[in-house]
Amino acid sequence: MTYEFDSRKYEKASAHQKEWGERLISELSLRGDERILDLGCGDGRLTAQLAELVPEGSVLGIDASSGMIEVAQKYRKDNLSFLLLDINSLDFKDEFDLVFSNATVHWIKDHNALLRKVWRSLRNDGVVRFNFAGSGNCSNFFAIVKTAMKKPRYAKYFSDFVWPWFMPTVDEYETIVRQFPFRDIRVWADNADHYFPDSQTMTKWIEQPSLVPFLKCIDQSDRQAFRDFVVQRMIEETRQDDETFFETFRRINVYARK
Ligand SMILES: C[S@@+](CC[C@H](N)C(=O)[O-])C[C@H]1O[C@@H](n2cnc3c(N)ncnc32)[C@H](O)[C@@H]1O
């Protein structure tokens, strides 16, 4: 299952994703001639930063949302291209020195299959570097959206709903990674809990991307009310004394070498 996102709204609502991604990029040690794959490149801003670091190499950003790829194209240049592609359909062989992904692979449910494809995509000595959501992430939003899904007005839309994310613990993820012959494996957690400066900023994040999988299931006539219920409850339950709004953001980091 893939989703269509509002890329222009995401560009404005993704300050904290960009902050994590920029830190990840700043910690990479690159020669400058690598070929890099960015899984779930979104609006392409971080992908463009990667391309700056490999003037003699190249970067390919892939994403399953056509709106995201459309917006990302503005960064396209000689060593940077974008492709509309579902990560689940990855089919590269011995092509990349780095498979990078920021704030994306929690949307992929089967990580055995994902890592098999990533392994195949990498050249020998190539590196995987992921940062994605882990256990404990978005605890307020998840509790509230689950309450909304159970309300009599909306329950009918979710009878065969498949929860869209995989957010493991470090131990669970390390067990998966260690099934592959990667070297130098490191899997670690990161607490990136966040205080949104105001309710509008939090609301933008709720709308893009968090509510997208839920609103997709609901009839047009009920969407606004479902959205309003979740947004209102989030505002009430996460408001702090200083008028900031708190949410848990728990990350899994992965480094491994082929
Ligand atoms: C939170 S955004 C992160 C974008 C970018 N990496 C960043 O840090 O700003 C997650 C991205 O993953 C993409 N995505 C989710 N599932 C995907 C899949 N199965 N295949 C490709 N892209 C996917 C979404 O379309 C979205 O652009």
The ligand as an SDF file (V2000), in Angstrom:
LIG
                    3D

 27 29  0  0  0  0  0  0  0  0999 V2000
    8.0030   11.6710    6.0520 C   0  0  0  0  0  0  0  0  0  0  0  0
    8.3730   11.6310    4.3480 S   0  0  0  0  0  0  0  0  0  0  0  0
   10.1590   11.7380    4.3610 C   0  0  0  0  0  0  0  0  0  0  0  0
   10.6740   12.4150    3.1250 C   0  0  0  0  0  0  0  0  0  0  0  0
   12.1620   12.7790    3.1470 C   0  0  0  0  0  0  0  0  0  0  0  0
   12.9950   11.6100    3.2690 N   0  0  0  0  0  0  0  0  0  0  0  0
   12.4320   13.7440    4.2890 C   0  0  0  0  0  0  0  0  0  0  0  0
   13.0840   13.3330    5.2510 O   0  0  0  0  0  0  0  0  0  0  0  0
   11.9630   14.8840    4.2130 O   0  0  0  0  0  0  0  0  0  0  0  0
    8.1150    9.9200    3.9350 C   0  0  0  0  0  0  0  0  0  0  0  0
    8.1770    9.6840    2.4460 C   0  0  0  0  0  0  0  0  0  0  0  0
    8.1590    8.2790    2.2130 O   0  0  0  0  0  0  0  0  0  0  0  0
    7.4330    8.0510    1.0330 C   0  0  0  0  0  0  0  0  0  0  0  0
    7.0170    6.6500    1.0180 N   0  0  0  0  0  0  0  0  0  0  0  0
    6.2030    6.0200    1.9040 C   0  0  0  0  0  0  0  0  0  0  0  0
    6.0210    4.7370    1.5380 N   0  0  0  0  0  0  0  0  0  0  0  0
    6.7430    4.5710    0.3980 C   0  0  0  0  0  0  0  0  0  0  0  0
    6.9760    3.4570   -0.4530 C   0  0  0  0  0  0  0  0  0  0  0  0
    6.3990    2.2700   -0.2390 N   0  0  0  0  0  0  0  0  0  0  0  0
    7.7760    3.6290   -1.5330 N   0  0  0  0  0  0  0  0  0  0  0  0
    8.3640    4.8310   -1.7810 C   0  0  0  0  0  0  0  0  0  0  0  0
    8.1700    5.9210   -1.0070 N   0  0  0  0  0  0  0  0  0  0  0  0
    7.3820    5.7880    0.0730 C   0  0  0  0  0  0  0  0  0  0  0  0
    6.2850    9.0220    1.1110 C   0  0  0  0  0  0  0  0  0  0  0  0
    5.6820    9.2290   -0.1520 O   0  0  0  0  0  0  0  0  0  0  0  0
    6.9780   10.2560    1.6810 C   0  0  0  0  0  0  0  0  0  0  0  0
    7.4400   11.0960    0.6640 O   0  0  0  0  0  0  0  0  0  0  0  0
  1  2  1  0
  2  3  1  0
  2 10  1  0
  3  4  1  0
  4  5  1  0
  5  6  1  0
  5  7  1  0
  7  8  2  0
  7  9  1  0
 10 11  1  0
 11 12  1  0
 11 26  1  0
 12 13  1  0
 13 14  1  0
 13 24  1  0
 14 15  1  0
 14 23  1  0
 15 16  2  0
 16 17  1  0
 17 18  1  0
 17 23  2  0
 18 19  1  0
 18 20  2  0
 20 21  1  0
 21 22  2  0
 22 23  1  0
 24 25  1  0
 24 26  1  0
 26 27  1  0
M  CHG  2   2   1   9  -1
M  END
$$$$
